[in-house]
Every structure is written in structure tokens, then in C-alpha cells.
Amino acid sequence: MENKFIQNKTALIALTAACCIILVSMGLRQTFGLFFNVFEEALSVSRTEFGLAIGIQMFMWGLTAPLFGLIADKVGGNKAVFIGFIIFGVGIFFLYSGPNTGIYFQLSLGLLVGTALGATAMSVPVSEVGKHFSNEKRTLATGIVTASASIGYFLTPLFTKYSLIEFGWQNTLLYYLYFIIFGLIASLFLIPKPKNRELNKTLDEEQTFKEAVKEAFSHKGYILLVAGFFVCGFQITLVATHIPGYMQEKGLSDWSAPIILALIGFFNIIGTLGMGYLGTKYSKKILLSILYFSRAIVIALFIFSPISMFTSILFGIFFGILWLSTVPPTNGIVAQIFGTKYLSSLFGIVFFSHQIGSFFGAYLGGYFYDLYGSYDYAWYISIALSIFATIVHLPIDEKRIDRLAKPI
């Protein structure tokens, strides 16, 4: 029984539900960069304003992830995600029907959608699934959930580009509401792990949330994880938000960006599943350092090579392998060191750093373009941050803290 990957039906249901939730939420989040042209024309939104809205979205995503994580840890991830999808629907509805110009554009695409992502995208679903699996199997399980985002990443940009051409941006957003309803239903099945009263009492039943946060920030490895995950956010949001504008700047076809985003989504399946498996065999911190160093190489080759559809496809493939591969080992290190009682909350705090990075990736991409007519300076920062992340993960002590005397 102990060697089985899925120990019970509850774990299977939660894993399946989380995959559906991530597919919808992360899939929709990946496509907003494809709207920049129609928002410029229909809503008079500048590149800087568009980048600011995505930056606010990323910041709110990160700010609310620990809050929804605490809700999930206290009353269940299904309730937290359900609330999130309600907010998601409201944000998309206002963006679709109005008011949606000026400050209202920032409120709908930035504030509301960002808040919704704090519950529905990544940190809560991944962490809730992680609670159902042992330390040895956790990175593989969270890798499967993270890989499900790849299906959304692969299909949604292609659907969005087709829908924008055939049906217009408003109808495309209307279709998004149907996807959100599907996610809302799936959230009901993100069943919390039944509590083992005997084990919890021995390990951490008496620990409060405040004590858990204090304990985490007294651990050097946790602080280093927080610093490193900032880099991941900067890079993937820079690409997701501004790759359409970058490809247009370089004179490639309108379909080049959706193809890159779709390739990123497809090959992210390989990356996240592969990293989930490798995390069961090798040091997670070493895997993270290798991953970030690889990102520096891939980005540098992409921006310094002569631009073509061929090099763009190669970028989509290799950056896709590295895209969300950071999530299983990062989540796994948090659970491995501190246990799973406050996993959604503690990983949510790490994820907040990711989203601060996302804010700067989204905003600075648009800012540099409006200021210099080029995205190059944002790419240069991205490469430098990769080198920083490569180094910062190496000193992390992955050992379980002394308080946790028994295996998780």
C-alpha cells in the first residue's frame, strides 16, 4: 500500500479536480497578451497601461495567494478555489461588458482577475494536492497538476487567436466565462485531505499560523526560496505578456506568438512531469539551479540569434520545458522542510515573491518598449536574474526541521 502512488480515492479525486482547475485558470491567464492589439484599438490602452494592468494582476495574484492559502489550510481548498472562480467571472464579465476603460480596465483585468488567480492558479490547487501524497511522491503529484496547465497553455492561445479573428474580442471573453463555469464545478471536487488526528497532534497540531510563518522566515533556506522564485515570475510573465509585441516588433507574422505560447504549453508537459520525477530522485535545490541556468542560456540564444520562425519555434520548445518546472521542486522543498499543515499558506508566501517578479516583468516590458521602442533591456535583466537564481538556491538546507520528528 505504501508503494502505491495514489493511496486512496480521495487523493485521486483531488488530483483530477486540481488538474481541471489549473487547466482553466492558467490557460486563460496565458492568453491576455494576445489581446494587446484589440485593447489598444477598442479601449485606447497604451503598452504601458496594458503592462501595468498585467503587473497589477500579477501583484494581486501574489498578494492574495497566501490569504487564499490560509483559507484552504483552515476550511479546505475547494472553498477557496470556488470563491476565486466567482471573482474571476466578475472580472471577465466587466472586461467584456463594461465599464472597461481607464481605471476600470485596471480594476477588471488587474485587480479582480489577479485576486481570482490567487485562489485558482497554482499555489492553492498544487499545495492541496501535495497534502494527499507522501514526501517521496509529492513532487511527482504536483508535477502532474502543474503539467495540466500545459494543456491549457497549448490549446487556449490557439483558440483565443482563432476566436479573436472570427468572433471578436468581446465574444472571446464571453467564451471565457463558460470555461470559468467549468472550473467552478471542478473546484467542488478539490476534497481536503482527511486529518490524521494522532499524527497531527504529535507533529504540529498545536502550531499556529503565526508561529509557522515565524518559523519559516527564521530558516535561511525559505528566504532563499522566496528570493529565487521572484526570478521565475519575472521571466514567465515577461514572455507571456510581451512575446506578441516582441514578435510584431521583429516583423514576424501575427500567428508567431500564439505558436510560441502553444509550444511552451505543450513542452511544459515534458518539463513539469520530468522535473516532478527527478525531484523524487535528486536534490531539489540542485535541480532548481540547473533549471535557472538553462533559462539564461535559452533566453540569450533567442535574443542574440537572428530572429526567424525557426529560432522562435526552438525558443518555444526549450523555454516550454523550463516554464513551470520550478513549481514541483519549490513546493516540494517547502513541504519537505516544514511539513504540510500550512503548506498552502507557506507556499503562497513564496509565490507572492514570484508575483512581485511578475509585476516587474509585465510592467518593465511595456515601459521599456514605450521609452526606447524595444524590449531588449527587459531581456537583459531577465538573463541577469537567471544567474542570480542559479547561485541563490545552492546554499538551501533541504533537511526537515527538528520539530518534525516523523516522516511526512
C-alpha positions, 0 to 999 in steps of 0.5 A: 500500500505504501508503494502505491502512488495514489493511496486512496480515492480521495487523493485521486479525486483531488488530483483530477479536480486540481488538474481541471482547475489549473487547466482553466485558470492558467490557460486563460491567464496565458492568453491576455497578451494576445489581446494587446492589439484589440485593447489598444484599438477598442479601449485606447490602452497604451503598452504601458497601461496594458503592462501595468494592468498585467503587473497589477494582476500579477501583484494581486495574484501574489498578494492574495495567494497566501490569504487564499492559502490560509483559507484552504489550510483552515476550511479546505481548498475547494472553498477557496478555489470556488470563491476565486472562480466567482471573482474571476467571472466578475472580472471577465464579465466587466472586461467584456461588458463594461465599464472597461476603460481607464481605471476600470480596465485596471480594476477588471483585468488587474485587480479582480482577475489577479485576486481570482488567480490567487485562489485558482492558479497554482499555489492553492490547487498544487499545495492541496494536492501535495497534502494527499501524497507522501514526501517521496511522491509529492513532487511527482503529484504536483508535477502532474497538476502543474503539467495540466496547465500545459494543456491549457497553455497549448490549446487556449492561445490557439483558440483565443487567436482563432476566436479573436479573428472570427468572433471578436474580442468581446465574444472571446471573453464571453467564451471565457466565462463558460470555461470559468463555469467549468472550473467552478464545478471542478473546484467542488471536487478539490476534497481536503485531505482527511486529518490524521488526528494522532499524527497531527497532534504529535507533529504540529497540531498545536502550531499556529499560523503565526508561529509557522510563518515565524518559523519559516522566515527564521530558516535561511533556506525559505528566504532563499526560496522566496528570493529565487522564485521572484526570478521565475515570475519575472521571466514567465510573465515577461514572455507571456505578456510581451512575446506578441509585441516582441514578435510584431516588433521583429516583423514576424507574422501575427500567428508567431506568438500564439505558436510560441505560447502553444509550444511552451504549453505543450513542452511544459508537459515534458518539463513539469512531469520530468522535473516532478520525477527527478525531484523524487530522485535528486536534490531539489535545490540542485535541480532548481539551479540547473533549471535557472541556468538553462533559462539564461542560456535559452533566453540569450540564444533567442535574443542574440540569434537572428530572429526567424520562425525557426529560432522562435519555434526552438525558443518555444520548445526549450523555454516550454520545458523550463516554464513551470518546472520550478513549481514541483521542486519549490513546493516540494522543498517547502513541504519537505522542510516544514511539513504540510499543515500550512503548506498552502499558506507557506507556499503562497508566501513564496509565490507572492515573491514570484508575483512581485517578479511578475509585476516587474516583468509585465510592467518593465516590458511595456515601459521599456518598449514605450521609452526606447521602442524595444524590449531588449533591456527587459531581456537583459535583466531577465538573463541577469536574474537567471544567474542570480537564481542559479547561485541563490538556491545552492546554499538551501538546507533541504533537511526537515526541521527538528520539530518534525520528528516523523516522516511526512 
